[in-house]
Amino acid sequence: SGLPVTPAVGDASKTLTVDEFFLGIGLPAEEVKKLVEPGDPVTMARTTERVGNNVLSKTLDDRVGVFIMLEALRRVQELGEHECDIIAVATVQEEVGLRGAITAAYHLEPDVGIAIDITMAVDHPNSTPREYVSELGKGIGLKIKDGYSISSPPLLRHFREVAKAHDIPYQLEMLPFSGSDAAAFHLSRGGVHAITLTVPVRYVHTPNETAAWSDIEGSIELLAQYLMVAHTGDYAYK
């Protein structure tokens, strides 16, 4: 979701630069240079855990999106025959310019593009409802807009209809910055109807990203049920 990093104290408008970070791995510099080279990926050693009604892990952004995609495909198989052609893509390098989504959208030429991503849930004691963006446990987010795309109104309307028909909780979500792979799809070639399904996540871009299991389950069901009736959508702008 490409969120900017800002310092916890001091000037909150100041974006940190690479030169202001360091990584301590507990070894003398000479040994570090033998083990690590510029460009080596580094990640936190972190398990995935259930905490109450939530799941807590690093990189839920966007492992949870891949999980939802795969589980929705399994659910579609359980539901029976469907008429639309479904192409599932796990894209790369979304955080650094939507690079995988740009090439996938251009190559596949889809009629509809559905991005599955996370959104910010700032519903903690230090925030006001105005700042929440989304809330854990209140349902999957149906994005209206973010900093890089505006969801297709008729496609958004169809998703809302499917959610209501199957009693699937959802939240209408707007993010004033950042974006998702939907931004690449809706500008591909002559334009594609696109939307983002967003999982509310607290503590975004930390080792303790947290999501409600009910929101994840709801997103799987909503995506699967939509795919069963996607061919019935009337996406003409009226």
C-alpha positions as CSV (number, residue, x, y, z in Angstrom):
1,S,0.0,0.0,0.0
2,G,3.0,2.3,-0.2
3,L,2.6,4.2,3.0
4,P,5.2,6.8,3.8
5,V,7.5,6.4,6.8
6,T,7.5,9.2,9.3
7,P,9.4,9.6,12.6
8,A,7.6,8.9,15.8
9,V,8.8,12.1,17.4
10,G,9.8,15.5,16.2
11,D,8.7,16.9,12.8
12,A,6.0,14.5,11.7
13,S,6.1,15.9,8.2
14,K,9.7,14.8,7.7
15,T,10.1,11.6,5.6
16,L,13.1,9.5,6.7
17,T,15.8,8.8,4.2
18,V,17.7,5.5,3.7
19,D,20.8,7.2,5.2
20,E,19.0,7.6,8.5
21,F,18.4,3.8,9.0
22,F,20.8,1.2,10.3
23,L,20.4,-2.5,10.9
24,G,22.1,-4.1,13.8
25,I,22.6,-7.9,13.6
26,G,25.0,-8.4,16.5
27,L,28.2,-9.1,14.7
28,P,31.4,-7.2,14.1
29,A,31.5,-5.2,10.8
30,E,34.1,-7.5,9.3
31,E,31.9,-10.6,9.7
32,V,28.8,-8.7,8.5
33,K,30.6,-7.9,5.2
34,K,31.3,-11.6,4.6
35,L,27.6,-12.5,5.1
36,V,25.7,-9.5,3.7
37,E,26.0,-7.6,0.4
38,P,24.1,-4.5,-0.8
39,G,20.8,-5.5,-2.2
40,D,20.3,-8.6,0.0
41,P,16.6,-8.7,1.3
42,V,16.1,-8.5,5.0
43,T,12.9,-9.4,6.9
44,M,11.9,-10.0,10.5
45,A,11.8,-13.5,11.8
46,R,8.1,-13.5,12.9
47,T,5.5,-16.2,13.4
48,T,1.8,-15.8,12.5
49,E,-0.4,-16.0,15.6
50,R,-4.1,-15.9,16.6
51,V,-4.7,-13.2,19.1
52,G,-8.3,-13.2,20.3
53,N,-10.5,-12.9,17.2
54,N,-7.6,-11.5,15.2
55,V,-4.6,-12.8,13.3
56,L,-1.2,-11.1,13.9
57,S,1.8,-11.4,11.6
58,K,4.4,-9.5,9.6
59,T,3.6,-8.8,5.9
60,L,-0.1,-9.4,6.0
61,D,0.3,-6.7,3.4
62,D,-0.1,-8.5,1.2
63,R,0.1,-12.2,2.1
64,V,-3.4,-12.0,3.2
65,G,-4.4,-10.9,-0.3
66,V,-2.9,-14.0,-1.8
67,F,-4.6,-16.1,0.8
68,I,-8.0,-14.6,0.0
69,M,-7.4,-15.1,-3.7
70,L,-6.6,-18.8,-3.3
71,E,-9.3,-19.5,-0.8
72,A,-11.9,-17.7,-3.0
73,L,-10.9,-19.9,-6.0
74,R,-11.5,-23.0,-3.8
75,R,-14.8,-21.7,-2.7
76,V,-15.9,-21.1,-6.4
77,Q,-15.1,-24.7,-7.1
78,E,-17.4,-25.7,-4.2
79,L,-20.2,-23.4,-5.5
80,G,-20.4,-25.1,-8.9
81,E,-20.3,-23.8,-12.5
82,H,-19.4,-20.2,-13.3
83,E,-19.5,-18.4,-16.6
84,C,-16.8,-15.8,-16.4
85,D,-13.1,-16.6,-17.2
86,I,-11.1,-16.2,-14.0
87,I,-7.4,-15.3,-14.1
88,A,-5.7,-15.1,-10.7
89,V,-2.4,-13.2,-10.6
90,A,-0.1,-12.7,-7.6
91,T,1.8,-9.6,-8.7
92,V,5.2,-8.4,-7.5
93,Q,6.7,-5.0,-6.7
94,E,3.4,-3.2,-5.9
95,E,5.1,-1.2,-3.2
96,V,7.7,0.3,-5.6
97,G,5.4,1.2,-8.5
98,L,2.8,-1.4,-9.3
99,R,5.2,-3.0,-11.7
100,G,3.8,-6.5,-11.7
101,A,0.2,-5.3,-12.1
102,I,1.1,-2.9,-14.9
103,T,2.6,-5.7,-17.1
104,A,-0.2,-8.2,-16.1
105,A,-3.0,-5.8,-16.9
106,Y,-1.4,-4.9,-20.3
107,H,-0.8,-8.5,-21.2
108,L,-4.1,-10.0,-20.0
109,E,-6.5,-7.3,-21.2
110,P,-9.2,-8.1,-18.6
111,D,-12.8,-6.8,-18.6
112,V,-12.6,-6.3,-14.8
113,G,-9.7,-5.9,-12.5
114,I,-10.1,-6.8,-8.8
115,A,-7.2,-5.9,-6.5
116,I,-7.0,-7.5,-3.1
117,D,-5.1,-5.4,-0.6
118,I,-5.1,-4.1,2.9
119,T,-6.2,-0.8,4.2
120,M,-5.5,1.1,7.4
121,A,-7.5,0.4,10.5
122,V,-6.7,3.2,12.9
123,D,-9.4,2.3,15.3
124,H,-7.3,2.4,18.5
125,P,-7.7,4.4,21.7
126,N,-5.5,7.3,20.5
127,S,-7.7,7.9,17.4
128,T,-11.1,9.4,16.8
129,P,-13.7,7.8,14.5
130,R,-12.9,10.5,11.9
131,E,-9.4,9.0,11.7
132,Y,-10.3,5.3,11.6
133,V,-10.4,4.8,7.8
134,S,-11.7,1.3,8.6
135,E,-12.4,-0.8,11.7
136,L,-11.4,-4.4,12.5
137,G,-14.3,-6.8,12.6
138,K,-16.7,-4.5,10.7
139,G,-16.4,-6.3,7.4
140,I,-14.3,-6.3,4.2
141,G,-13.6,-2.9,2.8
142,L,-15.0,-1.9,-0.6
143,K,-12.8,0.9,-1.8
144,I,-14.4,4.0,-3.2
145,K,-11.1,5.8,-3.9
146,D,-7.5,6.2,-2.8
147,G,-4.6,8.4,-3.8
148,Y,-4.2,6.6,-7.2
149,S,-7.6,5.2,-8.3
150,I,-11.3,5.7,-8.2
151,S,-13.2,2.4,-8.2
152,S,-15.6,1.9,-11.1
153,P,-19.0,3.0,-9.8
154,P,-21.0,0.2,-11.5
155,L,-18.6,-2.4,-10.4
156,L,-18.7,-1.1,-6.8
157,R,-22.5,-1.1,-6.9
158,H,-22.4,-4.8,-8.1
159,F,-20.2,-5.8,-5.2
160,R,-22.5,-4.1,-2.8
161,E,-25.5,-5.9,-4.2
162,V,-23.7,-9.3,-3.9
163,A,-22.7,-8.5,-0.3
164,K,-26.3,-7.6,0.7
165,A,-27.7,-10.6,-1.1
166,H,-25.5,-12.9,1.0
167,D,-25.5,-10.9,4.2
168,I,-21.8,-10.3,4.1
169,P,-20.7,-7.3,6.2
170,Y,-18.7,-4.6,4.4
171,Q,-17.3,-1.1,4.9
172,L,-17.1,1.6,2.3
173,E,-13.5,2.7,2.4
174,M,-11.6,5.8,1.3
175,L,-7.9,6.4,1.7
176,P,-6.6,9.9,1.0
177,F,-3.2,8.7,-0.1
178,S,-1.4,5.5,-1.3
179,G,-2.9,3.0,-3.7
180,S,-3.2,-0.6,-4.9
181,D,-2.8,-2.6,-8.0
182,A,-6.2,-1.4,-9.1
183,A,-4.5,1.8,-10.2
184,A,-2.6,-0.1,-12.8
185,F,-5.6,-2.0,-14.1
186,H,-8.0,1.0,-14.4
187,L,-5.5,2.8,-16.6
188,S,-4.4,-0.1,-18.7
189,R,-4.8,0.2,-22.5
190,G,-8.3,1.7,-23.1
191,G,-9.3,1.4,-19.4
192,V,-10.6,-1.4,-17.2
193,H,-13.4,-1.4,-14.7
194,A,-11.4,-1.9,-11.4
195,I,-12.0,-2.1,-7.7
196,T,-10.0,-2.9,-4.6
197,L,-11.2,-5.3,-1.9
198,T,-9.4,-4.1,1.3
199,V,-8.8,-6.0,4.5
200,P,-8.7,-3.6,7.5
201,V,-5.3,-4.0,9.2
202,R,-3.9,-2.3,12.3
203,Y,-0.2,-1.4,12.6
204,V,0.5,-1.4,8.9
205,H,4.1,-2.0,7.8
206,T,5.2,-3.3,11.2
207,P,6.0,-6.9,12.3
208,N,2.7,-6.9,14.1
209,E,0.1,-6.3,11.4
210,T,-3.3,-7.3,12.7
211,A,-6.5,-8.2,11.0
212,A,-9.8,-9.7,12.1
213,W,-10.4,-13.2,11.0
214,S,-14.1,-12.5,10.4
215,D,-13.1,-9.8,7.8
216,I,-10.8,-12.3,6.0
217,E,-13.5,-14.9,5.9
218,G,-16.0,-12.4,4.7
219,S,-13.8,-11.2,1.9
220,I,-13.3,-14.8,0.7
221,E,-17.0,-15.4,0.6
222,L,-17.8,-12.0,-1.1
223,L,-15.2,-12.5,-3.8
224,A,-16.3,-16.1,-4.5
225,Q,-20.0,-15.1,-4.7
226,Y,-19.2,-12.2,-7.0
227,L,-17.2,-14.4,-9.3
228,M,-20.3,-16.7,-9.6
229,V,-22.4,-13.8,-11.0
230,A,-19.7,-11.5,-12.5
231,H,-21.1,-12.2,-16.0
232,T,-24.4,-10.6,-15.0
233,G,-22.9,-7.2,-14.3
234,D,-24.0,-4.2,-16.3
235,Y,-21.0,-1.9,-16.1
236,A,-22.2,0.8,-18.5
237,Y,-21.9,4.2,-17.0
238,K,-25.3,5.8,-16.6
